[in-house]
Amino acid sequence: MKIAVISDLHLAPSGAPDLFGHDDLEFSRFLRFLEQNFEQVVLLGDIWETLTGRFPGPSAELRRARDSHPDIARRLLGPRYTYVHGNHDFVAASAEGAPEEIAIVADGVRLLFTHGHQNDRLVQHARWVSEFGVWLGAWIRRFGLAAAYQALRRLDEKRHGATHDATSCAFQRWAVNVAELKSADVVITGHTHLATRAEHGSRLFLNSGSCSEGAITFLSIDTRRGEYAVHHSW
């Protein structure tokens, strides 16, 4: 089975700080490319940015975000797409029935797809604090305080403990432990915005990186051929 994975688009409503950074029509061309070359496209969380509105209200922000990106929204509802929610689009769980993880068995390979926010203690035990931090960060960007925003962002990234180094990355260790508990051969995550392929013994860790801030990273999975690759362009 040929599967593509993208995550962390952070498509926001018009007027909210733009973390997406793409022209919608150009990005739709990229989505067409995925649709034409893969049997399934997994949307692995934080597809929609619902936490950066002027006033808290994720359900309304989800509707506004879809209305602000109509062509992309239409495409993502197509039959080739499977939606797994993250922490910035958590509302999609109740609004659209998006699960927090899916397992697929293809050609004898057991694949586990999960965004990865489940490893974040703040999200798990005090989600309102995490969401307030995102909302506050958006206001810092609105006021043009880019240096302050980047400093806070670096602190948050350090808190996650995510790196490309398989020997020291706490996030990878967590994901592989989850894969072991659920008997998965390959665990696929998003969340960290660090596109990664790393072997952990008999298990493979993949991260889809991010399609935000003008970047394009995606994963290609071909279970028939046993090929698993990270791509930084298309």
N, C-alpha and C positions, 0 to 999 in steps of 0.2 A: 504494500500500500504506500502511495506517495502522499505525504502530509507536509504542509507548510505551517509554521507557527509564527505569529506576530503578537506583540503585546505592547502595553504602555504607550498608547497613542495620545492619551490625555486630550481627546477632542472636547473642547469647551464651548459653551454658548458664546455668541457674539457679545463683545463688551467685557468678557472676562479676560484676565491675563492669558496670553496665548502660549501654551506649552507644546502645541502641536507643531507649528512652524512649517507646514507644507501648504502649497496650493492644492485646493481640493480636487480640481480636475486632474492635475498631475498625479496625485495620490490614487485617484480612481484608476488611472492607467496601470499603476503598480498592482492594484487589486485585481484588475483584469488579467494581468500576467500570472498572478497566483492561481486564479480560477482556471486558466487555460492549461496550466502545467501541473496542477496537483488535484488529487481526488478529494481532498478535504483540507480546509484551512481552519486551524484552531486559533481563536481569539483568546489569548491567555491573560486577560485581566487588565484593568485600568485602560479600557478602550475609551470610555467616556469619562470626562472630568466633571464630577458632580459636587465637588467640595470647595470651589473657588468663587462662588457667586457672591454678590454684594451682601446678601443675607443668607444664613443657613437654610437649606431646603433641598436635599438631594433629589427627591422625586421631581420637583419642578425643574431643577437644573438638568436632569436627564432628558426631559421633554424638550427643554430649550436647546440643549446641545444637539439633539437629533434634528431639530428644526433648523439649526444653524449650519448643518452639514448634510443637506438632504440627499445628495447623490451618494455620498459615502454610507449614510444610514440605510438607504435602500439596498445597496450592494451587500452590506453586512447582514441583511436579513435573508440572503439567498441560501439555497439548499446546500451549498458546499461549506458553509460556515458553521462552526460549533463555538458557542460563547461560554467561557468560564469567567466568572467575575473576579475582580481584585478588591483592593481596599478603597480605591478612589471611585469605583463604580459598584460599591457594595449593594446599593439600592437595587441593582439589576436582579439580585436574588429574589426579592419579593415582587418587583415590578414585572419581571420577564421570566422568572423561573431559572435564571442562570445558576448553575451549580458552582461550588467552590473547587471542585476537582472532577476529572473524568478519567476513567481507565479504559484503554482500548487494547485488545489483543489482535495483532495483525501478523500473519505469516509466522505464527508461533512466538512473536516478540510481545512482551507485556509492557505497555507504555502507560505511565502515570503523568497526567497533566495537572498542575496546580500553580496558581499565581505565585505564592511564596510568602504572602503577608501573614500566613499562619505561624511563621517563625518569629514574628515581631511581637514581643511581649506587650508593648504599648498598645498595639492594635487589638490584641487578644484580651487584655485585662482592663484597658481604659481607652476604649476606642474613641470616646468623645474627646479625649485629650489629643490624640493623634489627628483627628479631623479638625479640631480647633487650630492645631498647629499649621495644617495645610491652608486653612481659611485665613489665618493671620499672615502667612507667607504671601498669599495672593494680595492682601492689602499692602504689604511692604513693597511688592512689585508695582502696584498701582501708584504708589507715592514716588516711584523712581529710585528707590534705595537698593540698587542692584548689588552693591558691595555687601550690604547687610544680608540680603537674601542669599547670596552665594556662600557667605560665612555660615549661616544657619543650615544651609543645604549640606555643606561639607561635614558639619557636626552630625547631621542625621545619617549621612552615608557611613560615617565612621561607626555610628551606633549599630548599624546593621551588620558590621563585620564581614562584608562581602568583598572578595578579591578574585582575581583570575587564578590565583595560586591554589591548586587543589590540596596542597599539603597544609595550608594555613587558613583556608576559608571556612569560617563557622557556618555560613549559609549553606555551602555545599555539603558539609557534614550533616547538617539537619536534613537536607533534602534526601541524601543517600540513606539516612536512617529511616525516613518515611518510606522510601522505596523498599528497604529490607522488610519493614513491618508489613507492607502490602504486597510483597512478593513481585515487585516490578523489576524488569530488567533495565529499563530506561526511565529516568525521572526528568521531566521537562518543566521549567519554571520561567517566570518573568521577574517583575518586582524590582530587581537591583539595577536594571538598565545596563548590566554588564554581559554582553553576548559572550557565551563561554561553552566550550566542549571539553569535558574532563573525564577521564576514566578513573573509577574507584574500584579496583579489583574487578569483579565480574559485572559491575554495574556502571552505567554511563550516566553522567550528569550533563544536561543541556540547559542553557539559558538563552532566551530569545532576544535579549537586549532591549532595544526600544525603537519605536518609530515616532518619537517626539523630538522637538527642537530641531527639526529639519533632517534628522538622521533616518536612515533606513537600515535596519538589521532584521534578519529573519532566519529561521531554521528550516532546512529541508531534511525530511526524513523519508528514506526509502527502505522499508522493511524487507522487501523482496531481495534487494541487492545488499542489504546490511550497510547502507550509507547514511551517515548522520553529519551534517555540515552546518557551519555558521556562515552567513553571508552578510556583507556590509554594503552591498549594492545589488542591483538587479539588471 
